[in-house]
């Protein structure tokens, strides 16, 4: 079922770093305390708003029930929409697919 998954946009370099470290940490983990993710329906809007002119991107498909850190759906006030946030580093075995964008 598609609702069993969330998605995260990252760069090839950051993903390669995660594979070496054994866990994935987004920049926002240090600055905001969580990692931004999206539902399947939200991915296109996130790409349009934040990654329009970026290249070398990957979309991580994350199985929700495998995420070891707290996964909380929280309101993004700037667009009045609820998004999934992972409050901690992402364990790599939760990533079930990596797709180039």
MIMI-42395 format. One record per residue: residue number from 1; residue in one letter; x, y, z of N, C-alpha, C, CB in turn. Coordinates in steps of 0.2 Angstrom, whole numbers, padded with zeros to 4 digits. Atoms other than C-alpha are relative to their C-alpha. Glycine has a CB too. Example, Ala and Ser with C-alpha at 12.3 -4.5 7.8 and 13.67 -1.06 7.14 Angstrom:
MIMI-42395
 resi resn n_east n_north  n_up ca_east ca_north ca_up c_east c_north  c_up cb_east cb_north cb_up
    1    a   0004   -0006  0000    0062    -0022  0039   0004    0006  0000   -0005     0000  0006
    2    s  -0004   -0006 -0001    0068    -0005  0036  -0004    0005  0003    0002     0002 -0007
//
This chain:
MIMI-42395
 resi resn n_east n_north  n_up ca_east ca_north ca_up c_east c_north  c_up cb_east cb_north cb_up
    1    x   0004   -0006  0000    0000     0000  0000   0004    0006  0000   -0005     0000  0006
    2    x  -0004   -0006  0001    0007     0017 -0005   0001    0004  0007   -0003     0004 -0005
    3    x   0000   -0004 -0006    0003     0025  0012   0005   -0003  0005   -0007     0000  0004
    4    x  -0005    0003 -0004    0016     0013  0019   0007    0003 -0001    0000    -0008 -0001
    5    x  -0007   -0003  0002    0030     0023  0012   0000    0008  0000    0002    -0002 -0007
    6    x  -0001   -0007  0001    0037     0041  0013   0006    0001 -0004    0001     0003  0007
    7    x  -0006   -0001  0005    0050     0049  0002   0004    0006  0003   -0003     0002 -0007
    8    x  -0005   -0005 -0001    0065     0060  0004   0004    0002 -0006    0004    -0002  0007
    9    x  -0005   -0002  0006    0075     0070 -0009   0007    0002  0003   -0003     0006 -0004
   10    x  -0007   -0001 -0002    0094     0070 -0007   0004    0001 -0006    0002    -0005  0005
   11    x  -0005    0000  0006    0109     0072 -0018   0004   -0007  0000    0005     0006  0001
   12    x  -0004    0006  0001    0120     0058 -0025   0006    0000  0005    0002    -0001 -0007
   13    x  -0005   -0001 -0004    0134     0064 -0014  -0002   -0002  0007    0003     0007  0000
   14    x   0002    0001 -0007    0125     0064  0002  -0002   -0007  0001   -0006     0005  0002
   15    x   0002    0007 -0001    0118     0047 -0001   0006   -0005  0000   -0005    -0003 -0006
   16    x  -0006    0004  0000    0135     0040 -0005   0003    0000  0007    0005     0002 -0005
   17    x  -0003   -0001 -0007    0141     0047  0012  -0004   -0004  0005   -0001     0008  0002
   18    x   0004    0004 -0005    0126     0039  0021   0002   -0008 -0001   -0007     0001 -0002
   19    x  -0002    0007  0001    0131     0022  0013   0007   -0002  0004    0001    -0002 -0007
   20    x  -0007    0001 -0003    0149     0024  0020  -0001    0000  0008    0005     0005 -0002
   21    x   0001   -0001 -0007    0143     0030  0037  -0005   -0006  0003   -0003     0007  0002
   22    x   0005    0005 -0003    0129     0017  0039  -0007    0003  0002    0003    -0004  0005
   23    x   0006   -0003 -0002    0115     0029  0042   0000    0007 -0004   -0001     0002  0007
   24    x   0001   -0007  0004    0108     0045  0033  -0002    0005  0004   -0006    -0001 -0006
   25    x   0002   -0006 -0003    0107     0062  0040  -0001    0006 -0004    0006     0001  0006
   26    x   0002   -0006  0004    0099     0077  0031   0003    0006  0004   -0007     0000 -0001
   27    x  -0002   -0006 -0003    0106     0094  0034  -0004    0003  0005    0002     0005 -0005
   28    x   0005   -0003 -0005    0090     0099  0043   0000   -0004  0007   -0007     0000 -0003
   29    x   0000    0004 -0006    0093     0086  0056   0004    0004  0005    0003    -0007  0000
   30    x  -0005   -0005 -0005    0107     0098  0064  -0004    0006  0001    0007     0000 -0003
   31    x   0003   -0007  0000    0097     0114  0060  -0007    0000  0003    0001     0003 -0006
   32    x   0007    0000 -0002    0079     0109  0063  -0002   -0005  0005   -0004     0000 -0006
   33    x   0002    0006 -0004    0080     0093  0073  -0004   -0006 -0003   -0004     0002  0006
   34    x   0003    0006  0004    0072     0082  0060   0001    0000 -0007   -0008     0001  0001
   35    x  -0001    0001  0007    0073     0076  0042  -0007    0001 -0003    0003    -0007 -0001
   36    x   0006   -0002  0004    0060     0083  0030  -0002   -0006 -0005    0000     0006 -0004
   37    x   0002    0005  0005    0050     0069  0020  -0007    0002 -0003   -0001    -0007  0004
   38    x   0006   -0002  0004    0035     0069  0009  -0004   -0007 -0001    0001     0003 -0006
   39    x   0004    0006  0003    0020     0057  0005   0001    0000 -0007   -0007     0001  0002
   40    x  -0001    0001  0008    0019     0051 -0013  -0003    0006 -0003   -0003    -0006 -0002
   41    x   0004   -0005  0003    0006     0065 -0017   0004    0007  0001   -0006     0001  0003
   42    x  -0003   -0007 -0001    0018     0079 -0010   0007    0000 -0004    0001     0000  0008
   43    x  -0007    0000  0003    0034     0074 -0019   0001    0005 -0006    0002    -0007 -0003
   44    x  -0001   -0005  0006    0031     0084 -0035   0000    0007  0002   -0006    -0001 -0005
   45    x   0000   -0007 -0003    0027     0100 -0025   0006    0002  0003   -0006     0001  0005
   46    x  -0006   -0001 -0003    0042     0098 -0015   0006    0001 -0005    0002    -0006  0005
   47    x  -0005   -0001  0005    0053     0096 -0030  -0001    0007 -0004   -0001    -0005 -0006
   48    x   0001   -0006  0003    0045     0111 -0038   0002    0006  0004   -0008     0001 -0002
   49    x  -0002   -0005 -0004    0047     0122 -0023   0007    0001  0002   -0005     0000  0007
   50    x  -0007   -0001 -0003    0064     0118 -0017   0006   -0003 -0004    0000    -0004  0007
   51    x  -0006    0004  0004    0074     0108 -0030  -0001    0002 -0008   -0001    -0007  0001
   52    x   0002   -0002  0008    0068     0117 -0047   0007    0000 -0004   -0003     0006  0000
   53    x  -0006   -0001  0004    0086     0121 -0052   0006   -0005  0002    0002     0007  0000
   54    x  -0005    0005 -0003    0095     0106 -0044   0001   -0006 -0005   -0001    -0002  0007
   55    x  -0002    0007  0004    0104     0091 -0053   0003   -0005  0005    0004     0002 -0006
   56    x  -0003    0005 -0004    0110     0075 -0047  -0004   -0002  0006    0007     0002  0003
   57    x   0005    0001 -0005    0095     0072 -0036  -0002   -0008  0000   -0006     0004  0000
   58    x   0003    0007 -0001    0089     0055 -0029  -0006    0001  0004    0005    -0005  0003
   59    x   0006    0000 -0004    0072     0051 -0022   0000   -0007  0004   -0007     0000 -0004
   60    x   0000    0006 -0004    0073     0039 -0007  -0007   -0002  0002    0004     0001  0006
   61    x   0006    0002 -0002    0058     0028 -0005   0001   -0004  0007   -0003    -0005 -0005
   62    x  -0001    0002 -0007    0056     0024  0014  -0006   -0004  0003    0002     0006  0005
   63    x   0005    0004 -0003    0046     0010  0022  -0001    0003  0007    0002    -0007  0000
   64    x   0002   -0004 -0007    0037     0019  0037   0002   -0005  0006   -0007     0002  0000
   65    x  -0001    0004 -0006    0037     0004  0048   0007   -0003  0002   -0005    -0006  0000
   66    x  -0007    0002 -0002    0056     0001  0047   0004    0006  0003    0003    -0002 -0007
   67    x  -0004   -0006 -0002    0061     0019  0052   0000   -0001  0008   -0004     0006 -0001
   68    x  -0002    0001 -0007    0069     0017  0069  -0001    0006  0005    0007    -0003  0001
   69    x   0000   -0006 -0004    0068     0035  0075  -0007    0002 -0001    0004     0006 -0003
   70    x   0007   -0002  0000    0052     0044  0079  -0002    0003 -0007   -0001     0006  0005
   71    x   0003   -0003  0006    0041     0048  0063  -0006    0003  0002   -0001    -0006 -0005
   72    x   0006   -0004 -0002    0029     0062  0066  -0002    0004 -0006    0002     0005  0006
   73    x   0003   -0004  0005    0017     0070  0054  -0002    0007  0003   -0007    -0003 -0003
   74    x   0001   -0007 -0003    0018     0089  0057  -0002    0005 -0005    0007     0002  0004
   75    x   0003   -0006  0004    0010     0105  0050   0006    0004 -0002   -0005     0004  0004
   76    x  -0004   -0005  0003    0021     0115  0038  -0004    0006 -0001    0003    -0003 -0007
   77    x   0004   -0006  0000    0014     0132  0042   0000    0004 -0006    0001     0004  0006
   78    x  -0001   -0004  0005    0021     0140  0027  -0005   -0002 -0006    0007     0000 -0003
   79    x   0005    0002  0006    0009     0130  0015  -0006   -0004  0003    0004    -0005 -0005
   80    x   0006    0002 -0003   -0003     0124  0028  -0002   -0008 -0002   -0006     0004 -0001
   81    x   0001    0007  0002    0000     0105  0024   0004   -0004  0005    0003    -0001 -0007
   82    x  -0003    0004 -0004    0005     0091  0035   0005   -0005 -0003   -0005    -0005  0004
   83    x  -0006    0004  0003    0022     0082  0031   0003   -0005  0005    0005     0005 -0003
   84    x  -0004    0005 -0004    0031     0067  0038   0007    0003  0002    0000    -0007 -0003
   85    x  -0007   -0002 -0002    0047     0071  0048   0003   -0005  0004    0000     0007  0004
   86    x  -0004    0005 -0004    0060     0059  0055   0004    0004  0005    0004    -0005 -0005
   87    x  -0004   -0004 -0005    0067     0065  0071   0006   -0004  0002   -0005     0001  0006
   88    x  -0006    0004 -0001    0084     0057  0070   0003   -0002 -0006   -0001    -0006  0005
   89    x  -0004    0002  0006    0096     0049  0058  -0005   -0006 -0003    0007    -0003  0002
   90    x   0004    0005  0003    0088     0037  0046   0004   -0007 -0001   -0003     0002 -0007
   91    x  -0004    0007  0000    0093     0018  0047  -0001   -0002 -0008   -0003    -0005  0004
   92    x   0000    0001  0007    0097     0013  0029  -0004   -0006 -0002    0007    -0002 -0002
   93    x   0004    0005  0002    0087    -0003  0029  -0007    0002  0000    0001    -0006  0005
   94    x   0007   -0002  0001    0071     0007  0029   0000    0003 -0007   -0001     0006  0005
   95    x   0000   -0003  0007    0076     0014  0012  -0001   -0007 -0005    0006     0004 -0002
   96    x   0001    0006  0004    0068     0001  0000   0001    0001 -0008   -0007    -0002  0001
   97    x  -0001   -0001  0007    0071     0010 -0017   0004    0007  0000   -0006     0000 -0004
   98    x  -0004   -0006  0001    0083     0024 -0023  -0001    0001 -0008    0007     0000  0002
   99    x   0002   -0002  0007    0077     0033 -0039   0004    0006 -0002   -0007     0000 -0001
  100    x  -0003   -0007  0002    0087     0046 -0049  -0006    0004 -0003    0005    -0002 -0006
  101    x   0005   -0004  0002    0077     0061 -0053   0003    0004 -0006   -0002     0005  0006
//
